[in-house]
Amino acid sequence: MITTEILNKTVEIVGRVGHGDGCVSVLRKEWPGLRFVACSEDDVPARLKPALEADGFNLYYVGGGEHCLALSQDAESAIGLVVATVEA
């Protein structure tokens, strides 16, 4: 489960260290049980609403079921976050 506290602290960390691959290792150290991925906003389906929009990046939930990982809109079943860089 991804809580509002995790979302807010993720925004703080990414704002401090920058988005992209560099933030992923910091986030993994902060929450070793969660999955984190960095990508471009262009790699995310346009119809998917972000879990949180921030300055220069958006956060999306990663859902994990019995099969492959997938983007999700459900915070309760989320097992991680995607940090998607928004290009100008």
C-alpha positions in Angstrom: 0.0 0.0 0.0 1.2 3.5 -0.9 0.1 6.0 1.7 -0.2 9.8 1.3 2.9 10.1 3.6 4.9 8.0 1.2 3.8 10.1 -1.8 4.6 13.3 0.0 8.0 12.1 1.1 8.8 10.8 -2.4 8.1 14.3 -3.8 10.4 15.8 -1.2 13.2 13.3 -2.0 12.8 13.6 -5.8 12.7 17.4 -5.4 16.0 17.2 -3.5 18.0 14.6 -5.5 16.3 15.1 -8.9 14.2 12.8 -11.0 15.3 10.1 -13.3 17.4 7.1 -12.5 19.4 8.9 -9.8 16.4 9.1 -7.4 15.5 5.5 -7.8 18.4 4.2 -5.6 17.6 6.8 -2.9 14.0 5.8 -2.9 14.8 2.1 -2.7 17.0 2.7 0.3 14.2 4.7 2.0 11.6 2.0 1.3 13.4 -1.3 0.5 10.1 -3.2 0.3 8.7 -1.1 -2.4 9.5 -1.0 -6.2 10.6 2.2 -7.9 11.1 2.9 -11.6 12.0 6.1 -13.5 10.8 6.9 -17.0 9.5 9.7 -19.1 6.0 10.9 -19.0 5.8 10.0 -22.7 6.2 6.3 -21.7 3.0 6.4 -19.6 -0.4 5.9 -21.2 -2.1 9.3 -21.7 -5.4 8.1 -20.2 -3.8 7.1 -16.9 -4.2 9.7 -14.2 -1.1 10.3 -12.0 -1.3 9.5 -8.3 0.4 12.8 -7.7 1.6 15.6 -10.0 4.7 17.6 -9.0 7.1 20.1 -10.5 8.8 18.4 -13.4 7.5 14.9 -12.7 4.4 12.8 -11.9 4.1 9.8 -9.7 2.1 6.7 -10.7 1.3 3.6 -8.7 2.8 0.2 -9.6 0.4 -2.6 -8.9 1.5 -6.1 -8.4 -0.8 -9.1 -8.7 -0.1 -12.7 -9.2 1.4 -12.0 -12.6 3.4 -9.1 -14.2 3.8 -5.6 -12.7 1.5 -3.0 -14.2 0.6 0.6 -13.7 -2.4 1.0 -11.4 -4.7 3.6 -9.9 -5.2 1.7 -6.7 -3.1 3.0 -3.7 -4.3 0.0 -1.6 -2.8 -2.6 -3.9 0.2 -0.6 -5.0 3.6 -2.0 -4.4 5.7 0.8 -5.7 5.9 4.0 -7.7 6.9 5.2 -11.1 8.6 8.6 -11.2 7.8 10.0 -14.7 9.8 13.0 -15.9 7.6 15.6 -17.6 9.5 17.2 -20.5 8.8 20.8 -21.3 
